[in-house]
């Protein structure tokens, strides 16, 4: 098992996104502490992380049989978008589908909005082609529209659908618009951390608690990668693009661990999923 443990707040984010949402959306603080103990995080660290997430507006305190927390309603669209990126955008885009281009201008007096806009476009997988000009595969458009509207940044941005018409060779151009070495380094780190885990579990009998202990840190490390990687068409990618191997490791571990991991959460908390659960 990889030894680098993500921050407690990131682990809690994963537990809510992957499990608690599927079990009614609320969990008691006692049960959350028990789950985090399975990940070698102690109670004071959990309470400190919960305090920060509550202050950020991510979680809302709600008392039932005991004190617990549910996701803020504002986080629903964020996690829905995350599901689409993490679980359903694994294949490269098609070159024939074209591009979404974001052109923006933010007044100097609103420098904070400019910084937020740049960081959010980068987080969606946009590459920076020129000052104030960002682009991504066309399939990113729906998520871009939703994000910009949700953050109140849409007034600064014009979005276009386009195709490339010249003049530089496109494969060379995209190499200057995205930082391929940085993206590949992240994929290499993931594969190095989790490839051997997948090999060891492939033919093993996996207990629910073991699945939970592996799945949560694995998904926590993986879930930022589909945002950093724009999913560029295969003809534009560097030779031997290592995202392919990393995606294979993620897909295999997700298939092996997600369901028994959820069963562990159900067993520990007594919560249950709805009769119809359409998640992957």
HELIX and SHEET records of a PDB file:
HELIX    1   1 UNK A    8  UNK A   18  1                                  11    
HELIX    2   2 UNK A   20  UNK A   23  5                                   4    
HELIX    3   3 UNK A   29  UNK A   38  1                                  10    
HELIX    4   4 UNK A   43  UNK A   55  1                                  13    
HELIX    5   5 UNK A   75  UNK A   88  1                                  14    
HELIX    6   6 UNK A   95  UNK A   97  5                                   3    
HELIX    7   7 UNK A  108  UNK A  110  5                                   3    
HELIX    8   8 UNK A  111  UNK A  123  1                                  13    
HELIX    9   9 UNK A  138  UNK A  140  5                                   3    
HELIX   10  10 UNK A  141  UNK A  150  1                                  10    
HELIX   11  11 UNK A  154  UNK A  156  5                                   3    
HELIX   12  12 UNK A  170  UNK A  177  1                                   8    
HELIX   13  13 UNK A  180  UNK A  201  1                                  22    
HELIX   14  14 UNK A  208  UNK A  222  1                                  15    
HELIX   15  15 UNK A  225  UNK A  228  1                                   4    
HELIX   16  16 UNK A  234  UNK A  236  5                                   3    
HELIX   17  17 UNK A  243  UNK A  269  1                                  27    
SHEET    1   A 3 UNK A  26  UNK A  28  0                                        
SHEET    2   A 3 UNK A  67  UNK A  71 -1                                        
SHEET    3   A 3 UNK A  59  UNK A  63 -1                                        
SHEET    1   B 4 UNK A 127  UNK A 130  0                                        
SHEET    2   B 4 UNK A 133  UNK A 137 -1                                        
SHEET    3   B 4 UNK A  99  UNK A 104 -1                                        
SHEET    4   B 4 UNK A 157  UNK A 162 -1                                        
END                                                                             
